[in-house]
């Protein structure tokens, strides 16, 4: 099965977020074809959470896992460390007081 390019996936994700009125911004533009994606959710109360996709070799699937959570500065530091050893990484930042990110919805959940 052919895989989607990262740019295509990011554009589709941003469109779904806009449709749900969830503000989102690309804060780091990675490799268009195969860059990894981090999603940061800012709940606008000083707290944040970041997810990255991990490969599960037992299930032969990818899933979103929490990379960091807590104070926004702590989450930003974790994202900075990831960016330091992966120059092709994308970072998408969402702002939603209700904590919506849509990563658990069909089509985005794996």
N, C-alpha and C positions, 0 to 999 in steps of 0.2 A: 504494500500500500504506500502511495506517495505521501510524504509529509508536507504540511503547509510551511511556507517560509515564515520566519519570525515576524517580518514586517506585515504580512497578510494577517497573522493572528492578532498582532497588536492593534492594527486598524479595526478589525472586527470587534475586539474586546472594547476598544474605546467607543465604537458605535453603540454597543449594547449598554455601556455605562451612560452615554448621553441619553439614550432612550428611556432610562430609569431616572434621569435627572441627577446623576451622581457625577460631580465635577472630577475630572481626571486630567492629568498632564504627564507627558513624557518628560522626565527630568534627566534621563540619560539615554541617548540613542545608540544602540549597539549594532551589531552586524545584522544587516537586513535579511540574510539568508538563514543563518543558524545561531544567532545569539541567544543566550539564556535570558529569561525574563524574571525580574523581581517585581512584586507588587507590594507597594506600601500603602497602608490605610491610615490616614490621619483622622482621628475622631474629634479634632478641634478642641480638645480639653487637656492638651499636653501629653496625651497618650497616643501610641501608634502600634502597629503590627505590620510585619513584613512576611511575605510568603515567597517560596521558590519551589520550582518543580523538581521532584526527585524521582528517580527511576527505581521501581520495585522489581528486582530480578526474579523473585519467586512468582509474582503475578504477571510479569512481563508487561507492566503498565507504568504510566507516569501519574503522579499525584501531587497535589499542592501540600506543602508542609510549612509550618511556621518556622521562619528563620530567626526572628527576634520579636519580642513584644515588651511593652513597658513604656517608660518615658521616651518621648520622641527623640531626644538626643542619643539615647542608647540604641534605638532602632537605626537612626542615621549612621551611627558609628559602625554597626554591623553591616549595613549596606556599603559603606565606604571600604570596609575590609574586603568584601566580596568583589567590589569594583577594582580593588588593587591587584587582585590576581586573576581577573577575567576582564580584559579590555573590551570584549565583544558584548558585554552584558547590557541589557535594557533595564531601565527602572521606570515604572509607572506609578505615579502617586495619586491616590484618591483622597477626597475629602468628604466625609459623611459622618455626621453626629450619631446616626443610628447604627453605624458599623457595617453597612452593606458593602460587599465587594464582588458578589456574583460568581466567585470562583467555585462555588459548590453547585452551580446550575449545570444542567445537561449541556454538553458541548464545551464547557470550560473546566469541568471537574476532573478531567483526566488528560 
